[in-house]
Amino acid sequence: MKTSLVLALAATLAATVSLPRDAAAETLTPVREHVTPAVRKDVVAAIDAWREAVVRQDRAALERAYHDDLSYGHTDGGVLTKKQQIDRTISPDRDFTAVDVTDLAVRAYGDVAYVTGTYTFHVKPKGEAVRLAVLPGLDVWTKGPQGWQLVARQLTRKPQ
């Protein structure tokens, strides 16, 4: 009995370990949305306003998009405040020619919305060609007197 159990566990572990990354990703369950159409529309509008502000390097619009308590986690491990993130975005060393958002899912609970998606930043360092940074992430948006504002974001990189 013990031997059968050990062999069954070993076989299960071997099948899991040998599973290719792409195949493992295909088995994941997509995030289900939990949001009214009106709230989803408002949150997506806030995301679109943020995207436009990034591309235009519009400091005032970024100030409106980000909550004062912003915690912005980057793939390099840095976690920036509102001021630090705005300064990092508005840089003379590079431009963002576009920011695309795909796989967007919104889950709203009162005045808080959790948003998952993949952000594709089209980054053009000065004197170089445009590069793409494809970064899945989790956002937390909160609704207050100034509307929906980003209060937290954590970006990550997809496995190579």
SEGU-95080 format. One record per atom (N, C-alpha, C, O): residue in three letters; x, z, y. Coordinates in steps of 0.2 Angstrom, whole numbers, plus 5000, padded with zeros to 4 digits. Each point is the difference from the previous one (the first is absolute). Layout:
N
residu=ALA	east=X	up=Z	north=Y
...
//
This chain:
160
residu=MET	east=5004	up=5000	north=4994
residu=MET	east=4996	up=5000	north=5006
residu=MET	east=5004	up=5000	north=5006
residu=MET	east=4999	up=4996	north=5005
residu=LYS	east=5006	up=5009	north=4995
residu=LYS	east=5005	up=5000	north=5006
residu=LYS	east=5004	up=4993	north=5001
residu=LYS	east=5000	up=4998	north=5006
residu=THR	east=5002	up=4999	north=4989
residu=THR	east=5004	up=4994	north=5000
residu=THR	east=4995	up=4995	north=5003
residu=THR	east=5003	up=4996	north=5004
residu=SER	east=4991	up=5003	north=4994
residu=SER	east=4995	up=4995	north=5002
residu=SER	east=4999	up=5001	north=5008
residu=SER	east=5000	up=4995	north=5003
residu=LEU	east=4999	up=5011	north=4999
residu=LEU	east=4999	up=5001	north=5007
residu=LEU	east=5006	up=4999	north=5004
residu=LEU	east=5000	up=4996	north=5005
residu=VAL	east=5006	up=5005	north=4993
residu=VAL	east=5007	up=4998	north=5003
residu=VAL	east=5000	up=4993	north=5000
residu=VAL	east=5002	up=4997	north=5006
residu=LEU	east=4997	up=4999	north=4989
residu=LEU	east=5001	up=4993	north=5000
residu=LEU	east=4994	up=4997	north=5005
residu=LEU	east=5002	up=4995	north=5003
residu=ALA	east=4992	up=5008	north=4997
residu=ALA	east=4995	up=4997	north=5004
residu=ALA	east=5002	up=5001	north=5008
residu=ALA	east=5000	up=4995	north=5004
residu=LEU	east=5003	up=5011	north=4997
residu=LEU	east=5002	up=5001	north=5007
residu=LEU	east=5006	up=4996	north=5002
residu=LEU	east=5000	up=4997	north=5005
residu=ALA	east=5005	up=5002	north=4990
residu=ALA	east=5006	up=4996	north=5001
residu=ALA	east=4997	up=4992	north=5002
residu=ALA	east=5003	up=4997	north=5004
residu=ALA	east=4993	up=5001	north=4992
residu=ALA	east=4997	up=4993	north=5000
residu=ALA	east=4997	up=4999	north=5007
residu=ALA	east=5001	up=4995	north=5003
residu=THR	east=4995	up=5010	north=4999
residu=THR	east=4997	up=5000	north=5007
residu=THR	east=5005	up=5000	north=5005
residu=THR	east=4999	up=4996	north=5005
residu=LEU	east=5005	up=5008	north=4995
residu=LEU	east=5006	up=5001	north=5005
residu=LEU	east=5004	up=4993	north=5000
residu=LEU	east=5001	up=4998	north=5006
residu=ALA	east=5000	up=4999	north=4989
residu=ALA	east=5004	up=4994	north=5000
residu=ALA	east=4996	up=4994	north=5003
residu=ALA	east=5003	up=4996	north=5003
residu=ALA	east=4991	up=5004	north=4995
residu=ALA	east=4996	up=4995	north=5003
residu=ALA	east=4999	up=5001	north=5008
residu=ALA	east=5000	up=4995	north=5003
residu=THR	east=5000	up=5011	north=4999
residu=THR	east=4999	up=5001	north=5007
residu=THR	east=5007	up=4999	north=5004
residu=THR	east=5000	up=4996	north=5005
residu=VAL	east=5005	up=5006	north=4992
residu=VAL	east=5007	up=4999	north=5003
residu=VAL	east=5002	up=4992	north=5000
residu=VAL	east=5003	up=4998	north=5005
residu=SER	east=4995	up=4998	north=4990
residu=SER	east=5002	up=4993	north=5000
residu=SER	east=4995	up=4996	north=5004
residu=SER	east=5001	up=4994	north=5000
residu=LEU	east=4994	up=5009	north=5002
residu=LEU	east=4995	up=4996	north=5004
residu=LEU	east=5003	up=4997	north=5007
residu=LEU	east=5003	up=5004	north=5004
residu=PRO	east=4997	up=4989	north=4997
residu=PRO	east=5003	up=4998	north=5006
residu=PRO	east=4997	up=5002	north=5006
residu=PRO	east=4994	up=5002	north=5000
residu=ARG	east=5009	up=4999	north=5006
residu=ARG	east=4997	up=5002	north=5006
residu=ARG	east=4994	up=4996	north=5002
residu=ARG	east=4995	up=5004	north=5002
residu=ASP	east=5005	up=4990	north=4998
residu=ASP	east=4995	up=4996	north=5002
residu=ASP	east=4994	up=5001	north=4995
residu=ASP	east=4994	up=5001	north=5003
residu=ALA	east=5007	up=5000	north=4991
residu=ALA	east=4994	up=5001	north=4995
residu=ALA	east=4997	up=5007	north=5002
residu=ALA	east=4994	up=5001	north=5000
residu=ALA	east=5011	up=5004	north=5001
residu=ALA	east=4997	up=5007	north=5002
residu=ALA	east=4996	up=5000	north=5006
residu=ALA	east=4995	up=5003	north=5001
residu=ALA	east=5007	up=4993	north=5004
residu=ALA	east=4997	up=4999	north=5007
residu=ALA	east=4993	up=4997	north=4999
residu=ALA	east=4995	up=5002	north=5003
residu=GLU	east=5004	up=4994	north=4992
residu=GLU	east=4994	up=4996	north=4999
residu=GLU	east=4995	up=5005	north=4997
residu=GLU	east=4994	up=4999	north=5000
residu=THR	east=5008	up=5007	north=4997
residu=THR	east=4995	up=5004	north=4997
residu=THR	east=4998	up=5006	north=5005
residu=THR	east=4995	up=5003	north=4998
residu=LEU	east=5007	up=4997	north=5008
residu=LEU	east=4998	up=5005	north=5004
residu=LEU	east=4993	up=4998	north=5003
residu=LEU	east=4998	up=4994	north=5000
residu=THR	east=4998	up=5011	north=5001
residu=THR	east=4993	up=4999	north=5002
residu=THR	east=5000	up=4999	north=5008
residu=THR	east=5004	up=5004	north=5003
residu=PRO	east=4993	up=4991	north=5000
residu=PRO	east=5000	up=4999	north=5007
residu=PRO	east=4996	up=5006	north=5003
residu=PRO	east=4996	up=5004	north=4997
residu=VAL	east=5006	up=4998	north=5010
residu=VAL	east=4997	up=5005	north=5003
residu=VAL	east=4993	up=4998	north=5002
residu=VAL	east=4999	up=4995	north=5003
residu=ARG	east=4997	up=5010	north=4996
residu=ARG	east=4993	up=4998	north=5002
residu=ARG	east=4999	up=5003	north=5007
residu=ARG	east=5002	up=5005	north=5002
residu=GLU	east=4994	up=4991	north=5002
residu=GLU	east=4999	up=5002	north=5006
residu=GLU	east=4994	up=5005	north=5000
residu=GLU	east=4996	up=5000	north=4996
residu=HIS	east=5004	up=5004	north=5009
residu=HIS	east=4995	up=5006	north=5001
residu=HIS	east=4999	up=5000	north=5008
residu=HIS	east=5003	up=5004	north=5003
residu=VAL	east=4993	up=4991	north=4999
residu=VAL	east=4999	up=5000	north=5007
residu=VAL	east=4993	up=4996	north=5002
residu=VAL	east=4998	up=4995	north=4996
residu=THR	east=4999	up=5006	north=5010
residu=THR	east=4995	up=4996	north=5002
residu=THR	east=5002	up=4994	north=5003
residu=THR	east=5006	up=5000	north=5003
residu=PRO	east=4990	up=4995	north=4997
residu=PRO	east=5003	up=4994	north=5003
residu=PRO	east=5002	up=5001	north=5008
residu=PRO	east=5004	up=4997	north=5002
residu=ALA	east=4992	up=5007	north=5001
residu=ALA	east=5001	up=5001	north=5008
residu=ALA	east=5007	up=5003	north=5001
residu=ALA	east=5004	up=4998	north=5004
residu=VAL	east=4997	up=5007	north=4992
residu=VAL	east=5007	up=5004	north=5000
residu=VAL	east=5006	up=4995	north=4998
residu=VAL	east=5005	up=5000	north=5003
residu=ARG	east=4994	up=4997	north=4992
residu=ARG	east=5005	up=4995	north=4997
residu=ARG	east=5001	up=4995	north=5006
residu=ARG	east=5006	up=4999	north=5001
residu=LYS	east=4989	up=4998	north=5002
residu=LYS	east=5001	up=4996	north=5006
residu=LYS	east=5004	up=5003	north=5005
residu=LYS	east=5005	up=4997	north=5003
residu=ASP	east=4994	up=5009	north=4999
residu=ASP	east=5003	up=5003	north=5005
residu=ASP	east=5008	up=5002	north=4999
residu=ASP	east=5004	up=4999	north=5004
residu=VAL	east=4997	up=5003	north=4989
residu=VAL	east=5007	up=5002	north=4998
residu=VAL	east=5004	up=4993	north=5000
residu=VAL	east=5005	up=5000	north=5002
residu=VAL	east=4992	up=4995	north=4995
residu=VAL	east=5004	up=4993	north=5000
residu=VAL	east=5001	up=4998	north=5007
residu=VAL	east=5005	up=4997	north=5001
residu=ALA	east=4990	up=5004	north=5004
residu=ALA	east=5002	up=4998	north=5007
residu=ALA	east=5005	up=5004	north=5003
residu=ALA	east=5004	up=4997	north=5003
residu=ALA	east=4997	up=5009	north=4995
residu=ALA	east=5006	up=5004	north=5002
residu=ALA	east=5006	up=4998	north=4997
residu=ALA	east=5005	up=5000	north=5004
residu=ILE	east=4995	up=4998	north=4990
residu=ILE	east=5006	up=4997	north=4997
residu=ILE	east=5002	up=4994	north=5003
residu=ILE	east=5006	up=4998	north=5001
residu=ASP	east=4989	up=4997	north=5001
residu=ASP	east=5001	up=4994	north=5003
residu=ASP	east=5003	up=5001	north=5007
residu=ASP	east=5005	up=4996	north=5002
residu=ALA	east=4993	up=5009	north=5001
residu=ALA	east=5002	up=5002	north=5007
residu=ALA	east=5008	up=5002	north=5000
residu=ALA	east=5004	up=4998	north=5004
residu=TRP	east=4997	up=5006	north=4991
residu=TRP	east=5007	up=5002	north=4998
residu=TRP	east=5005	up=4994	north=4999
residu=TRP	east=5005	up=5000	north=5003
residu=ARG	east=4992	up=4996	north=4992
residu=ARG	east=5004	up=4994	north=4999
residu=ARG	east=5002	up=4996	north=5006
residu=ARG	east=5006	up=4998	north=5001
residu=GLU	east=4989	up=5001	north=5003
residu=GLU	east=5001	up=4996	north=5006
residu=GLU	east=5005	up=5003	north=5005
residu=GLU	east=5004	up=4997	north=5003
residu=ALA	east=4995	up=5010	north=4997
residu=ALA	east=5005	up=5004	north=5005
residu=ALA	east=5007	up=4999	north=4997
residu=ALA	east=5005	up=5000	north=5004
residu=VAL	east=4996	up=5000	north=4990
residu=VAL	east=5007	up=4999	north=4997
residu=VAL	east=5003	up=4994	north=5002
residu=VAL	east=5005	up=4999	north=5002
residu=VAL	east=4991	up=4995	north=4997
residu=VAL	east=5002	up=4994	north=5001
residu=VAL	east=5002	up=4999	north=5007
residu=VAL	east=5005	up=4997	north=5002
residu=ARG	east=4990	up=5005	north=5003
residu=ARG	east=5001	up=5000	north=5007
residu=ARG	east=5005	up=5005	north=5003
residu=ARG	east=5002	up=4999	north=5006
residu=GLN	east=5000	up=5005	north=4990
residu=GLN	east=5005	up=5006	north=5002
residu=GLN	east=4996	up=5003	north=5006
residu=GLN	east=5003	up=5001	north=5005
residu=ASP	east=4991	up=5001	north=4994
residu=ASP	east=4996	up=5003	north=5006
residu=ASP	east=5000	up=5007	north=4999
residu=ASP	east=4996	up=5003	north=4996
residu=ARG	east=5008	up=5000	north=5008
residu=ARG	east=5001	up=5008	north=5000
residu=ARG	east=4993	up=5003	north=5001
residu=ARG	east=4999	up=5005	north=4996
residu=ALA	east=4997	up=4993	north=5009
residu=ALA	east=4994	up=5004	north=5001
residu=ALA	east=4995	up=4999	north=4994
residu=ALA	east=4997	up=5005	north=4999
residu=ALA	east=5003	up=4989	north=4998
residu=ALA	east=4995	up=5000	north=4995
residu=ALA	east=5003	up=5004	north=4994
residu=ALA	east=4996	up=5002	north=4996
residu=LEU	east=5010	up=4998	north=5003
residu=LEU	east=5003	up=5004	north=4994
residu=LEU	east=4998	up=5008	north=5002
residu=LEU	east=4999	up=5004	north=4995
residu=GLU	east=5002	up=4998	north=5011
residu=GLU	east=4998	up=5007	north=5002
residu=GLU	east=4993	up=5001	north=4998
residu=GLU	east=4998	up=5006	north=4998
residu=ARG	east=4998	up=4989	north=5003
residu=ARG	east=4992	up=5001	north=4998
residu=ARG	east=4999	up=5000	north=4993
residu=ARG	east=4996	up=5004	north=4997
residu=ALA	east=5008	up=4992	north=4999
residu=ALA	east=4999	up=4999	north=4993
residu=ALA	east=5003	up=5006	north=4996
residu=ALA	east=4997	up=5002	north=4995
residu=TYR	east=5008	up=5002	north=5007
residu=TYR	east=5003	up=5005	north=4997
residu=TYR	east=4997	up=5007	north=5003
residu=TYR	east=5000	up=5001	north=5006
residu=HIS	east=4999	up=5003	north=4989
residu=HIS	east=4998	up=5007	north=5002
residu=HIS	east=5006	up=5004	north=5002
residu=HIS	east=5005	up=4998	north=4998
residu=ASP	east=4994	up=5007	north=5006
residu=ASP	east=5006	up=5004	north=5003
residu=ASP	east=5004	up=5003	north=4995
residu=ASP	east=5006	up=5002	north=5000
residu=ASP	east=4990	up=5000	north=4994
residu=ASP	east=5004	up=5003	north=4994
residu=ASP	east=5002	up=4995	north=4995
residu=ASP	east=5001	up=5002	north=4994
residu=LEU	east=5000	up=4992	north=5008
residu=LEU	east=5002	up=4995	north=4995
residu=LEU	east=5006	up=5002	north=4996
residu=LEU	east=5005	up=5003	north=5002
residu=SER	east=4995	up=4996	north=4991
residu=SER	east=5005	up=5001	north=4996
residu=SER	east=5001	up=4993	north=4996
residu=SER	east=4996	up=4998	north=4996
residu=TYR	east=5009	up=4998	north=5006
residu=TYR	east=5001	up=4993	north=4997
residu=TYR	east=5006	up=5000	north=4995
residu=TYR	east=5006	up=5000	north=5003
residu=GLY	east=4993	up=4999	north=4991
residu=GLY	east=5005	up=5000	north=4995
residu=GLY	east=5002	up=4993	north=4998
residu=GLY	east=4996	up=4996	north=4999
residu=HIS	east=5011	up=5003	north=5002
residu=HIS	east=5003	up=4994	north=4998
residu=HIS	east=5003	up=5000	north=4994
residu=HIS	east=5001	up=5005	north=4996
residu=THR	east=5000	up=4989	north=5001
residu=THR	east=5003	up=4999	north=4994
residu=THR	east=5007	up=5002	north=4999
residu=THR	east=5003	up=5002	north=4995
residu=ASP	east=5001	up=4999	north=5011
residu=ASP	east=5006	up=5003	north=5000
residu=ASP	east=5000	up=5008	north=4999
residu=ASP	east=5006	up=5003	north=5001
residu=GLY	east=4988	up=5000	north=4999
residu=GLY	east=5000	up=5007	north=5000
residu=GLY	east=4999	up=5003	north=5006
residu=GLY	east=4998	up=5006	north=5001
residu=GLY	east=5002	up=4991	north=5005
residu=GLY	east=4999	up=5002	north=5006
residu=GLY	east=4993	up=5002	north=5002
residu=GLY	east=4996	up=4996	north=4998
residu=VAL	east=5002	up=5009	north=5005
residu=VAL	east=4994	up=5002	north=5002
residu=VAL	east=5000	up=5001	north=5008
residu=VAL	east=5003	up=5004	north=5002
residu=LEU	east=4993	up=4991	north=5001
residu=LEU	east=5001	up=5000	north=5007
residu=LEU	east=4993	up=5003	north=5004
residu=LEU	east=4995	up=5000	north=4997
residu=THR	east=5006	up=5002	north=5009
residu=THR	east=4995	up=5003	north=5004
residu=THR	east=4997	up=4994	north=5004
residu=THR	east=5002	up=4994	north=4999
residu=LYS	east=4993	up=5007	north=5004
residu=LYS	east=4997	up=4994	north=5004
residu=LYS	east=5005	up=4997	north=5005
residu=LYS	east=5000	up=4994	north=5000
residu=LYS	east=5003	up=5010	north=5004
residu=LYS	east=5005	up=4997	north=5005
residu=LYS	east=5006	up=4996	north=4996
residu=LYS	east=5001	up=4995	north=5002
residu=GLN	east=5001	up=5008	north=4993
residu=GLN	east=5006	up=4997	north=4996
residu=GLN	east=4997	up=4993	north=4997
residu=GLN	east=5004	up=4995	north=5000
residu=GLN	east=4990	up=5005	north=4997
residu=GLN	east=4997	up=4994	north=4997
residu=GLN	east=4999	up=4995	north=5005
residu=GLN	east=5002	up=4994	north=4999
residu=ILE	east=4996	up=5008	north=5007
residu=ILE	east=4999	up=4995	north=5005
residu=ILE	east=5006	up=4997	north=5003
residu=ILE	east=5001	up=4994	north=5000
residu=ASP	east=5004	up=5010	north=5001
residu=ASP	east=5007	up=4998	north=5002
residu=ASP	east=5003	up=4995	north=4994
residu=ASP	east=5004	up=4996	north=5002
residu=ARG	east=4995	up=5006	north=4992
residu=ARG	east=5003	up=4996	north=4995
residu=ARG	east=4996	up=4993	north=4999
residu=ARG	east=5003	up=4995	north=4999
residu=THR	east=4991	up=5005	north=5003
residu=THR	east=4996	up=4994	north=5000
residu=THR	east=5002	up=4995	north=5006
residu=THR	east=5001	up=4994	north=4999
residu=ILE	east=5000	up=5009	north=5006
residu=ILE	east=5001	up=4996	north=5006
residu=ILE	east=5008	up=5000	north=5001
residu=ILE	east=5003	up=5005	north=5004
residu=SER	east=5000	up=4990	north=4993
residu=SER	east=5007	up=5000	north=5000
residu=SER	east=5003	up=4993	north=5002
residu=SER	east=4997	up=4995	north=4999
residu=PRO	east=5008	up=5005	north=5006
residu=PRO	east=5002	up=4994	north=5002
residu=PRO	east=5004	up=4996	north=4995
residu=PRO	east=5002	up=4994	north=5001
residu=ASP	east=4999	up=5010	north=4993
residu=ASP	east=5004	up=4996	north=4995
residu=ASP	east=4996	up=4996	north=4995
residu=ASP	east=5003	up=4996	north=4996
residu=ARG	east=4991	up=5005	north=5004
residu=ARG	east=4996	up=4996	north=4995
residu=ARG	east=4992	up=4999	north=5003
residu=ARG	east=4998	up=5004	north=5004
residu=ASP	east=4999	up=4991	north=4993
residu=ASP	east=4993	up=4999	north=5002
residu=ASP	east=4996	up=5000	north=4993
residu=ASP	east=5003	up=4999	north=4995
residu=PHE	east=4991	up=5003	north=5006
residu=PHE	east=4995	up=4999	north=4994
residu=PHE	east=4996	up=4994	north=5002
residu=PHE	east=4996	up=5000	north=5005
residu=THR	east=5005	up=4995	north=4991
residu=THR	east=4996	up=4994	north=5002
residu=THR	east=4993	up=5000	north=4997
residu=THR	east=4995	up=4997	north=5002
residu=ALA	east=5004	up=5007	north=4993
residu=ALA	east=4993	up=5002	north=4997
residu=ALA	east=5000	up=5006	north=4996
residu=ALA	east=5005	up=5002	north=4997
residu=VAL	east=4989	up=5001	north=5001
residu=VAL	east=4999	up=5005	north=4996
residu=VAL	east=4994	up=4998	north=4996
residu=VAL	east=4995	up=5000	north=5003
residu=ASP	east=5006	up=4999	north=4990
residu=ASP	east=4994	up=4999	north=4996
residu=ASP	east=4998	up=5006	north=4996
residu=ASP	east=5005	up=5004	north=4998
residu=VAL	east=4989	up=4997	north=5000
residu=VAL	east=4998	up=5005	north=4996
residu=VAL	east=4995	up=4997	north=4995
residu=VAL	east=4996	up=4996	north=5001
residu=THR	east=5006	up=5006	north=4992
residu=THR	east=4997	up=4997	north=4995
residu=THR	east=4998	up=5006	north=4995
residu=THR	east=5003	up=5006	north=5001
residu=ASP	east=4993	up=4993	north=4994
residu=ASP	east=4998	up=5005	north=4996
residu=ASP	east=4997	up=5007	north=5003
residu=ASP	east=5001	up=5005	north=4998
residu=LEU	east=4996	up=4994	north=5008
residu=LEU	east=4997	up=5005	north=5004
residu=LEU	east=4994	up=5004	north=4996
residu=LEU	east=4996	up=4997	north=4998
residu=ALA	east=5005	up=5009	north=5002
residu=ALA	east=4994	up=5004	north=4997
residu=ALA	east=5000	up=5007	north=5005
residu=ALA	east=5005	up=5003	north=5001
residu=VAL	east=4988	up=4998	north=5001
residu=VAL	east=4999	up=5005	north=5004
residu=VAL	east=4996	up=5006	north=4997
residu=VAL	east=4995	up=4998	north=4996
residu=ARG	east=5007	up=5008	north=5004
residu=ARG	east=4996	up=5005	north=4998
residu=ARG	east=4999	up=5005	north=5006
residu=ARG	east=5005	up=5003	north=5002
residu=ALA	east=4989	up=4998	north=5000
residu=ALA	east=4998	up=5004	north=5006
residu=ALA	east=4996	up=5006	north=4998
residu=ALA	east=4996	up=5000	north=4996
residu=TYR	east=5006	up=5006	north=5007
residu=TYR	east=4997	up=5006	north=4999
residu=TYR	east=4999	up=5004	north=5006
residu=TYR	east=5005	up=5003	north=5003
residu=GLY	east=4990	up=4996	north=5000
residu=GLY	east=4999	up=5002	north=5007
residu=GLY	east=5004	up=4997	north=5005
residu=GLY	east=5000	up=4993	north=5001
residu=ASP	east=5004	up=5010	north=5003
residu=ASP	east=5004	up=4997	north=5005
residu=ASP	east=5007	up=4999	north=4998
residu=ASP	east=5005	up=4999	north=5004
residu=VAL	east=4996	up=5000	north=4989
residu=VAL	east=5007	up=4999	north=4997
residu=VAL	east=4999	up=4994	north=4995
residu=VAL	east=4995	up=5000	north=4996
residu=ALA	east=5009	up=4995	north=5005
residu=ALA	east=5000	up=4994	north=4995
residu=ALA	east=5007	up=5000	north=4997
residu=ALA	east=5005	up=5000	north=5004
residu=TYR	east=4995	up=4999	north=4990
residu=TYR	east=5006	up=4998	north=4996
residu=TYR	east=5000	up=4993	north=4999
residu=TYR	east=4995	up=4997	north=4997
residu=VAL	east=5010	up=5000	north=5005
residu=VAL	east=5001	up=4992	north=4999
residu=VAL	east=5006	up=4999	north=4996
residu=VAL	east=5005	up=5002	north=5001
residu=THR	east=4994	up=4994	north=4993
residu=THR	east=5006	up=4997	north=4997
residu=THR	east=5000	up=4993	north=5001
residu=THR	east=4995	up=4996	north=5000
residu=GLY	east=5011	up=5001	north=4999
residu=GLY	east=5000	up=4993	north=5001
residu=GLY	east=5008	up=4998	north=5000
residu=GLY	east=5004	up=5004	north=4999
residu=THR	east=4997	up=4989	north=5001
residu=THR	east=5007	up=4998	north=5001
residu=THR	east=5001	up=4997	north=5006
residu=THR	east=4996	up=4995	north=5002
residu=TYR	east=5009	up=5007	north=5002
residu=TYR	east=5002	up=4997	north=5006
residu=TYR	east=5005	up=4996	north=5000
residu=TYR	east=5006	up=5001	north=4997
residu=THR	east=4994	up=4993	north=5005
residu=THR	east=5005	up=4995	north=5001
residu=THR	east=5002	up=4999	north=5007
residu=THR	east=4997	up=4997	north=5004
residu=PHE	east=5009	up=5006	north=4997
residu=PHE	east=5003	up=4999	north=5007
residu=PHE	east=5004	up=4994	north=5000
residu=PHE	east=5005	up=4999	north=4996
residu=HIS	east=4994	up=4997	north=5009
residu=HIS	east=5004	up=4994	north=5001
residu=HIS	east=5005	up=5002	north=5006
residu=HIS	east=4998	up=5000	north=5006
residu=VAL	east=5008	up=5001	north=4992
residu=VAL	east=5005	up=5003	north=5004
residu=VAL	east=5005	up=4995	north=5002
residu=VAL	east=5003	up=4996	north=4996
residu=LYS	east=4998	up=5003	north=5011
residu=LYS	east=5005	up=4995	north=5002
residu=LYS	east=5006	up=5004	north=5004
residu=LYS	east=4999	up=5001	north=5006
residu=PRO	east=5006	up=5000	north=4991
residu=PRO	east=5006	up=5003	north=5003
residu=PRO	east=5002	up=4995	north=5005
residu=PRO	east=5000	up=4994	north=4999
residu=LYS	east=5003	up=5008	north=5007
residu=LYS	east=5002	up=4996	north=5005
residu=LYS	east=5006	up=4995	north=4997
residu=LYS	east=5005	up=5003	north=4997
residu=GLY	east=4994	up=4991	north=5004
residu=GLY	east=5005	up=4995	north=4997
residu=GLY	east=4999	up=4998	north=4993
residu=GLY	east=5005	up=4997	north=4997
residu=GLU	east=4990	up=5006	north=5000
residu=GLU	east=5000	up=4999	north=4992
residu=GLU	east=4993	up=4997	north=4999
residu=GLU	east=4995	up=4999	north=5004
residu=ALA	east=5004	up=4999	north=4990
residu=ALA	east=4994	up=4997	north=4997
residu=ALA	east=4995	up=5006	north=4999
residu=ALA	east=5002	up=5006	north=4999
residu=VAL	east=4992	up=4992	north=5001
residu=VAL	east=4994	up=5005	north=4998
residu=VAL	east=5001	up=5002	north=4993
residu=VAL	east=5001	up=4996	north=4995
residu=ARG	east=4999	up=5011	north=5004
residu=ARG	east=5000	up=5003	north=4993
residu=ARG	east=4993	up=5003	north=4999
residu=ARG	east=4997	up=5003	north=5004
residu=LEU	east=5001	up=4998	north=4989
residu=LEU	east=4994	up=5003	north=4999
residu=LEU	east=5002	up=5007	north=4996
residu=LEU	east=5004	up=5000	north=4996
residu=ALA	east=4993	up=5005	north=5007
residu=ALA	east=5000	up=5007	north=4997
residu=ALA	east=4993	up=5001	north=4997
residu=ALA	east=4995	up=5001	north=5004
residu=VAL	east=5004	up=4999	north=4989
residu=VAL	east=4994	up=5001	north=4997
residu=VAL	east=5000	up=5007	north=4997
residu=VAL	east=5003	up=5002	north=4996
residu=LEU	east=4992	up=5002	north=5008
residu=LEU	east=5001	up=5007	north=4999
residu=LEU	east=4993	up=5003	north=4998
residu=LEU	east=4995	up=5001	north=5005
residu=PRO	east=5003	up=5001	north=4989
residu=PRO	east=4994	up=5004	north=4999
residu=PRO	east=5000	up=5007	north=5003
residu=PRO	east=5005	up=5002	north=5001
residu=GLY	east=4989	up=5000	north=5001
residu=GLY	east=5000	up=5006	north=5004
residu=GLY	east=4993	up=5004	north=4999
residu=GLY	east=4995	up=4997	north=4998
residu=LEU	east=5006	up=5009	north=5005
residu=LEU	east=4994	up=5004	north=5000
residu=LEU	east=4999	up=5003	north=5008
residu=LEU	east=5005	up=5002	north=5002
residu=ASP	east=4990	up=4996	north=5001
residu=ASP	east=4999	up=5003	north=5007
residu=ASP	east=4994	up=5005	north=5000
residu=ASP	east=4996	up=5000	north=4995
residu=VAL	east=5005	up=5004	north=5009
residu=VAL	east=4994	up=5005	north=5002
residu=VAL	east=4998	up=4999	north=5007
residu=VAL	east=5004	up=5001	north=5005
residu=TRP	east=4990	up=4997	north=4996
residu=TRP	east=4997	up=4999	north=5007
residu=TRP	east=4995	up=5005	north=5001
residu=TRP	east=4997	up=5003	north=4996
residu=THR	east=5003	up=4999	north=5011
residu=THR	east=4995	up=5006	north=5002
residu=THR	east=4996	up=4997	north=5006
residu=THR	east=5003	up=4997	north=5004
residu=LYS	east=4991	up=5005	north=4996
residu=LYS	east=4996	up=4998	north=5005
residu=LYS	east=4999	up=5006	north=5005
residu=LYS	east=4998	up=5005	north=4998
residu=GLY	east=5004	up=4994	north=5008
residu=GLY	east=4999	up=5005	north=5006
residu=GLY	east=4997	up=4997	north=5006
residu=GLY	east=4997	up=4994	north=5000
residu=PRO	east=5004	up=5009	north=5006
residu=PRO	east=4997	up=4997	north=5006
residu=PRO	east=5003	up=4993	north=5002
residu=PRO	east=4997	up=4997	north=5003
residu=GLN	east=5009	up=5002	north=4994
residu=GLN	east=5003	up=4993	north=5002
residu=GLN	east=4999	up=4995	north=4994
residu=GLN	east=5003	up=4994	north=5000
residu=GLY	east=4992	up=5007	north=4996
residu=GLY	east=4999	up=4996	north=4994
residu=GLY	east=5004	up=5001	north=4994
residu=GLY	east=5003	up=5006	north=5000
residu=TRP	east=4998	up=4989	north=4996
residu=TRP	east=5004	up=5001	north=4994
residu=TRP	east=5007	up=4999	north=5002
residu=TRP	east=5002	up=4996	north=5003
residu=GLN	east=5002	up=5009	north=4995
residu=GLN	east=5007	up=5000	north=5001
residu=GLN	east=5004	up=5002	north=4994
residu=GLN	east=4998	up=5004	north=4995
residu=LEU	east=5008	up=4993	north=5004
residu=LEU	east=5004	up=5001	north=4994
residu=LEU	east=5004	up=5007	north=5001
residu=LEU	east=5003	up=5001	north=5005
residu=VAL	east=4996	up=5003	north=4990
residu=VAL	east=5003	up=5007	north=5001
residu=VAL	east=5006	up=5000	north=4994
residu=VAL	east=5004	up=5004	north=5001
residu=ALA	east=4996	up=4992	north=4994
residu=ALA	east=5005	up=5000	north=4995
residu=ALA	east=5000	up=4994	north=4997
residu=ALA	east=4995	up=4996	north=4998
residu=ARG	east=5012	up=5002	north=5000
residu=ARG	east=5001	up=4994	north=4996
residu=ARG	east=5006	up=5001	north=4996
residu=ARG	east=5005	up=5003	north=5002
residu=GLN	east=4994	up=4995	north=4991
residu=GLN	east=5006	up=5000	north=4996
residu=GLN	east=5001	up=4993	north=4997
residu=GLN	east=4995	up=4998	north=4996
residu=LEU	east=5010	up=4999	north=5005
residu=LEU	east=5002	up=4993	north=4997
residu=LEU	east=5005	up=5001	north=4995
residu=LEU	east=5004	up=5005	north=4999
residu=THR	east=4995	up=4990	north=4996
residu=THR	east=5005	up=5000	north=4994
residu=THR	east=5002	up=4993	north=4999
residu=THR	east=4997	up=4995	north=5003
residu=ARG	east=5007	up=5004	north=4993
residu=ARG	east=5002	up=4993	north=4997
residu=ARG	east=4998	up=4999	north=4993
residu=ARG	east=4999	up=5005	north=4996
residu=LYS	east=4999	up=4989	north=5003
residu=LYS	east=4998	up=4998	north=4993
residu=LYS	east=5006	up=5000	north=4996
residu=LYS	east=5006	up=4998	north=5002
residu=PRO	east=4993	up=5003	north=4991
residu=PRO	east=5006	up=5000	north=4996
residu=PRO	east=5003	up=4993	north=5000
residu=PRO	east=4996	up=4995	north=5000
residu=GLN	east=5011	up=5005	north=4999
residu=GLN	east=5003	up=4993	north=5000
residu=GLN	east=4999	up=4997	north=4993
residu=GLN	east=5003	up=4994	north=4999
//
